[in-house]
Amino acid sequence: MIGRSALIFPRMSTHTDLAAFWMPFTANRYFKQHPLVVTGAEGAYFIQADGRRLFDCLSGLWCTPLGHGRPEIVAAVRAQVAELDFAPTFQVGHPKVFELAARIAQCAPAGLDRVFFTNSGSEAVDSGLKIALAYHHARGEASRVRIIGRERAYHGVGIGGISAGGIAANRRVFGALSAPFVDHLPHTHDAAQMRFSRGQPAWGAHLADALERLVALHDASTIAAVIVEPMQGSTGVIVPPVGYLERLREICTRHGILLIFDEVITGFGRLGANFAAQCLGVIPDIIVFAKAATNGVIPLGGAIVDRRIYDTLMRGPEQAIEFLHGYTYSGHPIACAAGLATLDVLAGENLVGRAAQLARVLEDAVHSLRDEPHVNDIRNFGLAAAVELRPREGQPGARGREVFERGVAAGLLLRFTADTIAMAPPFISSEEEIVNMAESLRGVLRRIA
Ligand SMILES: Cc1ncc(COP(=O)(O)O)c(C=O)c1O
């Protein structure tokens, strides 16, 4: 670990300034001894109190691909808060919520054109799972209640998400709250087979056949849905092997199981197409999204649902509520205004196409780090990449943290999960900024122990 003085983080005035905020997914005590505080942001950079800039290597938390302070979004939010700051969407509507749903449906694969809004990715996941159960119930197959997730999956922190998720540490303490009927597919990462693959690994399509075994074990009549991230982001950019998702799709269809793609990270352009579904040519029954939908400016998530699922749920008496689910802030007007402005900028500047172009630059840049010290694997897909380091003997995670801290000193805000460094730069980055990010990381890797 490098010394505190070397971090050059601006200090807050006293420790009590930091005490009250219980930080999420953070080592609170360590942070409060080594605080990193940003006070502004502009384009692809965060700004610290003393004016130093940090390149936003992960687009916030995968959520600000258009960069910070986009004037179009700022203007839309300002206008909306003055015009209609809140309206319920339970038995009342407002124009922008219908408009945003229609616009998102236009971006989605054909047939997925009904949109349910939430406030976050976790809620989007839980809503998608509930839609799956409600659908089977409405079809007269109420026995289909089992959810199949995948090892190493991150689906947020709701009860559905931690049940379907596959990060052992996130599940351990909360097991008692976990949904009772879940099972998991194996994850698709096998370093021996795919280390340093560029884009999709050629090996691993057969891992989807594990779903057949789960169907044989539990019987298809008990399984509602399979949920997967097309690319696992939070656990270190784990890229789907060629043919793997196609095979999952085929098995789900054959057994009447819904396929849900968790596109909270991949949605809205990250892989160089609107959604991973289109990038990969594999169309799920439900896509859940969040994050980049509003460029991270106002929280908003949701589920994009196949029309046939929606229609099935619309069969009851016309005056009855068809789906007993929703959030006070589902389709919040300000979030919708931010979402519409985000879609305008994405389309107006062809930023999804730009993400596809930059993806090639990122691929070359990160793979050039292959022979640097401690590098165990490098993975990339779309405008996302991960550099996995060998853990320091007896100190897992220490090397990742040191890279993060030295990265800050070198002008990078990187994201580390244990010893894996993830990068998903903004779509507005220049090619030079992406190359510089990798070069700065090279310098950091050469300096760490
Ligand atoms: C794939 C995936 N699903 C769900 C979530 C949860 O989203 P949120 O943090 O908005 O609840 C995340 C967050 O990173 C995610 O990566």
The ligand as an ORCA input file, in Angstrom:
! r2SCAN-3c Opt
* xyz 0 1
  C     -25.926     -5.850    -14.459
  C     -26.423     -5.020    -13.320
  N     -27.672     -5.211    -12.865
  C     -28.175     -4.480    -11.869
  C     -27.418     -3.510    -11.268
  C     -27.970     -2.715    -10.135
  O     -28.240     -1.423    -10.522
  P     -28.470     -0.294     -9.393
  O     -27.172     -0.103     -8.698
  O     -28.934      0.899    -10.211
  O     -29.545     -0.788     -8.496
  C     -26.116     -3.277    -11.721
  C     -25.267     -2.238    -11.104
  O     -24.103     -2.118    -11.357
  C     -25.609     -4.059    -12.764
  O     -24.356     -3.905    -13.204
*
